[in-house]
């Protein structure tokens, strides 16, 4: 038995650990605010089970970073569901937004009914703020795709915010580095004192979306060049001959062993386009970024920035 002044006869007692003061104090875990808008990941390209698996991994990462997050997937070229009573296998972005709005209205109605039953006053107006924050699953700008997403959001009639694309960002340079190293085209860690026999001495950074996309990819390319200490040049896959011309430019400046690094997540990439470009340019090719953890973290960062809430930010300052 314990006395008023402490434990009895040597029995151990678990005492609460004092909280660390100052900058070494561990941050309190952040959860999504109750009733926060949904994060809707806008997935481009032809829907498929592979695309769905990738998107599900991305939203899973976002949920793990912000507990309680309502994260959903809408396909730019998905199936419509006019009744919003059941979802098809690949629901369209418009359907997902309409469904989120209907669920929010139903929750508000249930709250009003519960308040009335309890004899309490309840707000008559619907909740303020957006129903959803739409985050495009794109590493770089693509004006055609962004226009389609913007039009879909407007046509849905739902109050939703549309964020910018995920890049440029240092985490995307890290992801490119990892994909190159996985293909044996770069050292996994530039600090390690060994060489990779197949390491490229020049990188073509492939993107889609025209000149704007090439310029944005070039910013991430500079970060990648600093990591690898090799020249990196961006080029557009959807401009005929651009990849091969860029490869020749790198060879003309002394690079002999080139690699093609897709500055693309995957769903926005037409089948066969990457391999055909690599063959034309005589380059080895790495895999697209895919569901690399940074993609989910950056998608969440776009969402929280739009709402003004602040979970732990992805490491590496964003590049504007």
C-alpha positions as CSV (number, residue, x, y, z in Angstrom):
1,X,0.0,0.0,0.0
2,X,1.3,3.5,-0.8
3,X,1.5,6.2,1.8
4,X,0.4,9.8,1.1
5,X,4.1,10.7,0.5
6,X,5.1,7.8,-1.8
7,X,5.1,4.1,-2.6
8,X,5.1,1.5,0.1
9,X,8.2,-0.6,0.9
10,X,10.2,-0.4,-2.4
11,X,7.5,-1.3,-4.9
12,X,8.3,0.4,-8.2
13,X,5.8,3.0,-9.4
14,X,5.7,4.2,-13.0
15,X,6.0,8.0,-12.9
16,X,4.9,10.2,-15.8
17,X,7.9,11.4,-17.9
18,X,8.3,15.2,-17.7
19,X,7.8,17.0,-21.0
20,X,11.0,18.3,-22.5
21,X,11.1,22.1,-22.7
22,X,12.4,24.1,-25.6
23,X,13.3,23.2,-29.1
24,X,14.0,19.5,-28.2
25,X,10.5,18.9,-27.1
26,X,8.7,16.3,-29.2
27,X,5.9,17.8,-31.3
28,X,2.4,16.8,-30.3
29,X,0.7,14.5,-32.9
30,X,-1.6,16.4,-35.2
31,X,-4.9,14.9,-36.4
32,X,-7.3,16.2,-39.0
33,X,-9.8,18.6,-37.5
34,X,-13.3,17.2,-37.1
35,X,-15.4,17.8,-40.2
36,X,-12.4,18.9,-42.2
37,X,-12.8,18.8,-46.0
38,X,-11.9,15.6,-47.9
39,X,-8.6,15.4,-49.7
40,X,-9.5,14.2,-53.2
41,X,-6.6,12.9,-55.3
42,X,-7.3,13.7,-58.9
43,X,-5.7,10.9,-60.9
44,X,-5.0,11.4,-64.6
45,X,-4.7,8.9,-67.4
46,X,-6.7,5.7,-68.3
47,X,-7.9,4.1,-65.1
48,X,-6.6,0.6,-64.4
49,X,-6.0,-1.7,-61.4
50,X,-2.3,-0.6,-61.5
51,X,-3.2,3.0,-61.3
52,X,-5.7,2.4,-58.5
53,X,-3.1,0.5,-56.5
54,X,-0.6,3.4,-56.9
55,X,-3.3,6.0,-55.9
56,X,-4.3,3.9,-52.9
57,X,-0.7,3.8,-51.7
58,X,-0.4,7.6,-52.0
59,X,-3.6,8.3,-50.0
60,X,-2.5,5.6,-47.4
61,X,0.7,7.6,-46.9
62,X,-1.2,10.8,-46.5
63,X,-3.6,9.2,-44.0
64,X,-0.6,7.9,-41.9
65,X,0.8,11.4,-41.7
66,X,-2.5,13.0,-40.7
67,X,-4.7,10.6,-38.6
68,X,-8.4,11.1,-39.3
69,X,-7.9,12.4,-42.8
70,X,-10.8,11.8,-45.2
71,X,-8.8,10.9,-48.4
72,X,-10.6,9.8,-51.6
73,X,-9.6,9.0,-55.2
74,X,-11.3,10.5,-58.3
75,X,-10.2,9.7,-61.8
76,X,-10.1,12.4,-64.4
77,X,-11.2,9.8,-67.0
78,X,-13.3,7.8,-64.6
79,X,-16.8,6.4,-64.7
80,X,-19.7,8.7,-64.0
81,X,-22.2,7.9,-61.2
82,X,-25.1,10.2,-61.6
83,X,-27.2,8.8,-58.8
84,X,-24.3,8.8,-56.3
85,X,-25.9,5.8,-54.6
86,X,-23.2,3.3,-55.5
87,X,-19.7,3.8,-56.9
88,X,-18.2,2.2,-60.0
89,X,-14.8,0.6,-60.0
90,X,-13.1,3.8,-61.1
91,X,-15.3,6.8,-60.0
92,X,-14.9,10.0,-61.9
93,X,-13.6,13.1,-60.1
94,X,-17.0,14.7,-60.5
95,X,-18.8,11.8,-58.9
96,X,-16.4,11.7,-55.9
97,X,-16.9,15.5,-55.3
98,X,-20.7,15.2,-55.5
99,X,-20.7,12.2,-53.2
100,X,-18.5,14.1,-50.6
101,X,-20.9,17.0,-50.7
102,X,-23.9,14.8,-50.3
103,X,-22.3,13.1,-47.3
104,X,-21.4,16.4,-45.7
105,X,-25.0,17.6,-46.1
106,X,-26.3,14.4,-44.6
107,X,-24.0,14.8,-41.6
108,X,-25.2,18.3,-41.0
109,X,-28.8,17.2,-41.2
110,X,-28.2,14.5,-38.7
111,X,-26.5,17.0,-36.3
112,X,-29.5,19.3,-36.6
113,X,-31.9,16.4,-35.9
114,X,-29.9,15.3,-32.9
115,X,-29.8,18.8,-31.5
116,X,-33.5,19.3,-31.9
117,X,-34.2,16.0,-30.2
118,X,-32.0,17.1,-27.3
119,X,-33.8,20.5,-27.1
120,X,-30.7,22.3,-28.2
121,X,-30.3,25.0,-30.8
122,X,-28.5,24.0,-34.0
123,X,-27.2,26.1,-36.8
124,X,-29.6,26.2,-39.8
125,X,-26.8,27.0,-42.3
126,X,-24.7,24.3,-43.8
127,X,-21.0,24.1,-42.7
128,X,-18.8,26.8,-44.1
129,X,-15.7,26.2,-46.2
130,X,-14.9,23.9,-49.0
131,X,-16.3,20.3,-49.2
132,X,-13.0,19.1,-50.6
133,X,-9.5,20.0,-51.5
134,X,-8.5,18.5,-54.9
135,X,-4.9,17.6,-55.3
136,X,-3.7,16.7,-58.8
137,X,-1.5,13.6,-58.9
138,X,1.1,15.4,-61.1
139,X,4.7,16.0,-60.4
140,X,4.8,19.0,-62.8
141,X,2.5,21.3,-64.6
142,X,0.4,20.1,-67.5
143,X,-1.9,22.9,-68.7
144,X,-4.2,20.5,-70.7
145,X,-4.7,18.2,-67.7
146,X,-5.0,21.0,-65.2
147,X,-7.7,22.8,-67.4
148,X,-9.7,19.5,-67.5
149,X,-9.4,19.1,-63.7
150,X,-10.4,22.7,-63.1
151,X,-13.4,22.4,-65.5
152,X,-14.5,19.2,-63.8
153,X,-14.4,20.8,-60.3
154,X,-16.5,23.8,-61.7
155,X,-19.0,21.5,-63.4
156,X,-19.5,19.5,-60.3
157,X,-21.1,22.5,-58.5
158,X,-19.3,21.5,-55.4
159,X,-17.4,24.0,-53.2
160,X,-13.9,22.6,-53.7
161,X,-10.4,24.1,-53.7
162,X,-7.9,23.0,-56.4
163,X,-4.2,23.0,-55.4
164,X,-1.2,23.3,-57.6
165,X,0.9,20.2,-58.8
166,X,3.3,18.6,-56.4
167,X,6.6,20.0,-57.7
168,X,9.2,21.3,-58.0
169,X,10.4,20.1,-54.6
170,X,13.6,18.7,-53.1
171,X,11.8,15.5,-52.2
172,X,11.1,14.8,-55.9
173,X,14.8,15.1,-56.6
174,X,15.3,12.6,-53.8
175,X,12.7,10.3,-55.4
176,X,14.4,10.5,-58.8
177,X,17.7,9.7,-57.2
178,X,16.2,6.6,-55.6
179,X,14.6,5.4,-58.8
180,X,17.9,5.8,-60.7
181,X,19.8,3.9,-58.0
182,X,17.2,1.1,-58.1
183,X,17.9,0.8,-61.8
184,X,21.7,0.7,-61.2
185,X,22.1,4.1,-62.9
186,X,23.3,6.1,-59.9
187,X,25.0,5.5,-56.5
188,X,22.5,5.0,-53.8
189,X,24.4,7.4,-51.5
190,X,26.9,9.9,-52.9
191,X,28.8,9.7,-49.6
192,X,29.6,6.1,-50.0
193,X,33.1,5.4,-51.2
194,X,32.3,3.0,-54.1
195,X,31.3,3.3,-57.7
196,X,28.5,1.8,-59.7
197,X,29.8,0.4,-63.0
198,X,26.6,1.3,-64.8
199,X,26.2,4.7,-63.2
200,X,25.1,7.4,-65.8
201,X,27.3,10.4,-66.3
202,X,24.4,12.4,-67.8
203,X,20.6,12.4,-67.1
204,X,17.7,13.3,-69.3
205,X,14.8,14.3,-67.1
206,X,11.6,13.3,-69.0
207,X,8.3,15.1,-68.5
208,X,5.1,15.8,-70.3
209,X,3.1,19.0,-70.6
210,X,5.2,21.1,-73.1
211,X,7.6,23.9,-72.4
212,X,6.1,24.9,-69.0
213,X,6.6,21.4,-67.8
214,X,10.2,21.3,-69.1
215,X,11.1,24.5,-67.2
216,X,9.5,23.2,-64.0
217,X,11.3,19.9,-64.3
218,X,14.6,21.8,-64.9
219,X,14.3,23.2,-61.4
220,X,14.1,19.7,-59.9
221,X,16.8,18.7,-62.4
222,X,19.2,21.2,-60.8
223,X,18.6,19.7,-57.4
224,X,19.2,16.2,-58.8
225,X,22.4,17.3,-60.5
226,X,23.6,18.6,-57.2
227,X,22.9,15.2,-55.6
228,X,24.6,13.2,-58.3
229,X,27.3,15.6,-59.5
230,X,26.4,14.9,-63.1
231,X,24.7,17.1,-65.7
232,X,20.9,16.9,-65.9
233,X,18.7,18.3,-68.7
234,X,14.9,18.2,-68.9
235,X,13.0,17.4,-72.1
236,X,9.4,16.7,-73.1
237,X,8.3,13.2,-74.0
238,X,5.3,14.6,-75.8
239,X,7.4,16.7,-78.2
240,X,8.7,14.6,-81.0
241,X,12.5,14.1,-81.0
242,X,13.0,16.3,-77.9
243,X,14.4,13.4,-75.8
244,X,16.8,12.3,-78.5
245,X,18.0,15.9,-79.2
246,X,18.6,16.5,-75.5
247,X,20.6,13.2,-75.3
248,X,22.8,14.3,-78.2
249,X,23.3,17.7,-76.4
250,X,24.6,15.9,-73.3
251,X,26.8,13.7,-75.4
252,X,28.2,16.7,-77.1
253,X,29.2,18.1,-73.8
254,X,31.1,15.0,-72.8
255,X,28.6,12.6,-71.3
256,X,29.0,9.1,-72.6
257,X,26.6,6.9,-70.5
258,X,23.1,8.5,-70.3
259,X,20.0,7.6,-68.4
260,X,16.4,8.6,-68.8
261,X,14.7,9.6,-65.5
262,X,10.9,10.1,-65.7
263,X,9.8,13.2,-63.8
264,X,6.4,11.5,-63.8
265,X,4.4,9.7,-61.2
266,X,3.0,7.2,-63.7
267,X,-0.7,7.5,-64.5
268,X,-0.2,10.5,-66.7
269,X,2.2,8.6,-68.9
270,X,1.0,7.0,-72.1
271,X,1.9,3.3,-72.4
272,X,5.0,2.7,-74.4
273,X,6.0,6.4,-74.8
274,X,8.9,6.2,-72.3
275,X,10.5,3.0,-73.7
276,X,10.2,4.3,-77.2
277,X,11.9,7.6,-76.3
278,X,14.7,5.8,-74.4
279,X,15.3,3.6,-77.4
280,X,15.4,6.6,-79.8
281,X,17.9,8.4,-77.5
282,X,20.0,5.3,-76.8
283,X,19.5,5.7,-73.0
284,X,18.9,3.3,-70.2
285,X,15.7,4.2,-68.3
286,X,14.6,4.3,-64.7
287,X,11.1,3.7,-63.4
288,X,8.6,6.5,-62.9
289,X,8.3,8.0,-59.4
290,X,5.2,5.9,-58.6
291,X,4.0,5.7,-55.0
292,X,7.3,6.9,-53.5
293,X,6.6,8.1,-49.9
294,X,7.3,11.7,-50.8
295,X,4.4,11.7,-53.2
296,X,1.9,11.1,-50.4
297,X,3.6,13.6,-48.1
298,X,3.6,16.3,-50.8
299,X,-0.1,15.6,-51.6
300,X,-0.9,16.1,-47.9
301,X,1.2,19.2,-47.7
302,X,-0.8,20.7,-50.6
303,X,-4.0,19.9,-48.7
304,X,-2.9,21.3,-45.3
305,X,-1.5,24.4,-46.9
306,X,-4.8,25.1,-48.6
307,X,-6.7,24.7,-45.3
308,X,-4.1,26.5,-43.1
309,X,-3.5,23.5,-40.9
310,X,0.0,22.5,-40.1
311,X,1.1,18.9,-39.5
312,X,4.8,18.1,-39.7
313,X,6.1,19.5,-43.1
314,X,8.0,17.3,-45.6
315,X,11.7,17.8,-45.1
316,X,13.4,20.0,-47.7
317,X,12.1,23.5,-48.4
318,X,9.8,23.7,-51.4
319,X,11.1,25.3,-54.5
320,X,9.1,28.1,-56.2
